[in-house]
Amino acid sequence: MERLAAYFTDALQTLLYGADTAHGTTTNNHHNKLCLLTRPHQTDLLSAFQLLQDMSPYVKFAHFTANQAILEAVTHDRRVHIVDYDIMEGAQWASLIQSLSSHKEGLPGPHLRITALSRNKERGSGRRSTTATVQETGRRLTSFAASVGQPFTFHQCRLDSDETFQTSSLKLVRGEALVFNCVMHLPHLSYRASDSIASFFNGAKELGSKLVTLV
């Protein structure tokens, strides 16, 4: 636990001060390695996040709590539309899909549509397009939903070049219960502009979202 705490402390220092300042100077081996990981490849980032989920109860508990709130809010709705600010590998939604598919004995679950916001590329790097990452996540979720018999569709909605969310770019269907979901913990929050997140929340208010969940 002490070693884990040390890694988190160094990570916070790197995020706050950068790797080239006095506070962020590499002083030992594990700090050197950390600084090399501040701009990881997308595949490495997803693997690391999956490892964090497996090791820490926090992420799983946060997903469980948010999903329970969603299930309670849409109990009487036949169509549910979730707009996800930063879906990454979509780990949150497999359990929700499973729950919806068994919502009522012998009856199909409500139709679930997830719209994931995407960007042309990560800011400040040339690594893999997040659009491609979102597409891959969509394929996995679609396949899983089909395997459990859950009616499901997946869409993307691109942010503007400055990562602003525009409600006009979102495809809406009459009668859908609209839910906005935003992940605020690391590593998500560290590389998302506050103005971008604010535009997402403003969009939820403008569209009259039934629920906004923060994970």
C-alpha positions in Angstrom: 0.0 0.0 0.0 2.9 2.4 0.8 4.4 1.8 -2.7 1.0 2.3 -4.3 0.5 5.6 -2.4 4.0 6.7 -3.5 3.0 6.1 -7.2 -0.2 8.1 -6.8 1.7 10.9 -5.1 4.2 11.1 -7.9 1.5 10.9 -10.5 -0.3 13.9 -8.9 2.9 15.8 -8.8 3.6 15.1 -12.5 0.0 16.2 -13.5 0.2 19.3 -11.4 3.7 20.6 -12.1 4.9 18.7 -15.2 8.0 16.6 -15.6 10.4 19.5 -16.2 9.8 21.6 -13.1 11.5 21.4 -9.7 8.5 19.6 -8.3 8.4 17.2 -11.2 12.1 16.4 -11.5 12.7 12.7 -11.7 14.5 11.7 -8.5 14.3 8.0 -8.5 13.7 5.0 -10.8 10.0 4.7 -10.3 9.5 8.4 -10.9 11.5 8.1 -14.1 9.3 5.4 -15.3 6.2 7.4 -14.3 7.2 10.3 -16.4 7.7 8.1 -19.4 4.1 6.9 -18.9 2.5 10.4 -18.8 1.7 10.1 -22.5 0.9 6.4 -22.9 -0.2 4.6 -26.1 -4.0 4.2 -26.1 -3.6 0.4 -25.9 -1.4 0.7 -22.8 -3.8 3.2 -21.3 -6.8 0.8 -21.7 -4.8 -2.1 -20.3 -3.7 0.0 -17.3 -7.3 1.1 -16.7 -8.5 -2.4 -16.8 -5.8 -3.4 -14.3 -7.0 -0.5 -12.0 -10.5 -1.8 -12.2 -9.4 -5.3 -11.3 -7.4 -4.1 -8.3 -9.5 -1.3 -6.9 -13.0 -1.5 -5.7 -13.6 2.2 -6.3 -14.1 2.1 -10.0 -16.4 -1.0 -9.8 -18.4 0.6 -7.0 -18.7 3.9 -8.9 -20.0 2.1 -12.0 -22.4 0.0 -9.9 -23.8 3.1 -8.1 -24.2 5.0 -11.4 -25.9 2.1 -13.1 -28.3 1.5 -10.2 -29.3 5.2 -10.4 -29.9 4.8 -14.2 -32.0 1.6 -13.7 -34.2 3.3 -11.1 -34.6 6.4 -13.3 -35.7 4.5 -16.4 -37.8 1.8 -14.8 -40.9 2.7 -16.8 -39.2 3.7 -20.0 -39.1 1.5 -23.1 -36.3 3.4 -24.8 -33.1 4.6 -23.0 -30.5 6.9 -24.6 -27.2 7.3 -22.7 -24.7 10.0 -23.8 -21.2 9.1 -22.5 -18.6 11.8 -22.4 -15.5 9.5 -22.2 -16.5 5.9 -22.9 -12.9 4.5 -23.3 -13.3 0.7 -23.3 -17.0 0.8 -22.2 -16.4 -1.2 -19.0 -19.3 0.5 -17.2 -21.9 -0.6 -19.7 -21.6 -4.4 -19.8 -23.2 -4.8 -16.4 -26.0 -2.3 -17.3 -26.7 -4.2 -20.5 -26.9 -7.4 -18.5 -29.3 -5.9 -16.0 -31.6 -4.4 -18.6 -31.7 -7.8 -20.4 -33.1 -9.4 -17.3 -35.2 -6.4 -16.2 -38.5 -8.4 -16.3 -38.9 -12.1 -16.4 -39.8 -13.2 -20.0 -40.0 -9.7 -21.4 -37.3 -8.0 -23.5 -35.5 -5.1 -21.9 -36.0 -1.6 -23.0 -34.1 -0.6 -26.1 -30.7 0.9 -25.1 -28.9 3.4 -27.2 -25.4 4.6 -26.2 -23.9 7.7 -27.9 -20.2 8.0 -27.2 -18.5 11.4 -27.7 -15.3 11.1 -29.8 -12.4 13.2 -30.8 -10.3 13.1 -34.0 -7.1 12.6 -31.9 -5.8 13.0 -28.4 -4.7 16.5 -27.7 -0.9 17.1 -27.8 0.0 13.7 -29.3 -0.1 11.8 -32.5 -1.3 8.6 -31.0 -4.2 6.5 -32.2 -7.4 8.2 -33.1 -10.0 8.2 -30.4 -12.7 7.7 -33.1 -11.2 4.3 -33.9 -11.1 3.5 -30.2 -14.8 4.4 -29.8 -15.7 2.3 -32.8 -13.9 -0.7 -31.3 -15.7 -0.2 -28.0 -19.0 0.0 -29.9 -18.4 -3.3 -31.7 -17.7 -5.0 -28.4 -20.8 -3.7 -26.7 -23.0 -4.5 -29.6 -21.7 -8.0 -29.7 -22.2 -8.5 -26.0 -25.7 -7.0 -26.1 -26.6 -9.4 -28.9 -25.3 -12.4 -26.9 -27.7 -11.6 -24.0 -30.6 -10.6 -26.2 -30.6 -6.9 -25.2 -32.0 -4.5 -27.9 -29.1 -2.1 -28.4 -27.6 0.5 -30.8 -24.4 2.4 -30.7 -23.6 5.8 -32.1 -20.7 8.3 -32.1 -21.0 12.1 -31.7 -17.8 14.1 -32.5 -16.9 17.1 -30.4 -15.8 20.3 -32.1 -12.1 20.9 -32.8 -11.9 22.7 -29.4 -13.6 19.7 -27.7 -16.9 21.6 -27.2 -20.1 19.6 -27.1 -22.9 20.8 -29.4 -26.4 19.5 -28.8 -27.2 20.0 -32.5 -24.7 17.2 -33.3 -26.6 14.7 -31.2 -29.2 12.4 -32.8 -32.4 12.3 -30.7 -35.4 10.1 -30.9 -38.8 11.0 -29.5 -39.8 9.1 -26.5 -36.3 8.2 -25.3 -35.2 8.7 -21.7 -32.1 10.8 -22.0 -29.2 10.1 -19.6 -25.8 11.9 -19.6 -22.8 10.1 -18.1 -19.5 11.7 -17.3 -16.4 10.0 -15.8 -14.6 12.4 -13.5 -11.8 10.3 -11.9 -8.3 9.7 -13.2 -7.1 9.1 -15.9 -10.1 10.7 -17.6 -10.1 14.1 -15.9 -6.4 14.8 -16.2 -6.5 15.3 -20.0 -10.0 16.8 -20.5 -10.4 20.6 -20.7 -12.8 22.0 -18.1 -14.6 24.0 -20.8 -15.3 20.8 -22.7 -16.8 19.2 -19.6 -18.8 22.3 -18.9 -20.3 22.3 -22.4 -21.3 18.7 -21.8 -23.2 19.5 -18.6 -24.8 22.6 -20.3 -26.0 20.3 -23.1 -27.6 18.0 -20.6 -29.4 20.9 -19.1 -30.5 22.3 -22.5 -31.8 18.9 -23.6 -33.6 18.2 -20.3 -31.7 15.1 -19.5 -33.7 12.8 -17.1 -30.5 12.0 -15.2 -26.8 13.1 -15.1 -24.4 10.6 -13.6 -20.9 11.4 -12.4 -18.5 8.5 -12.0 
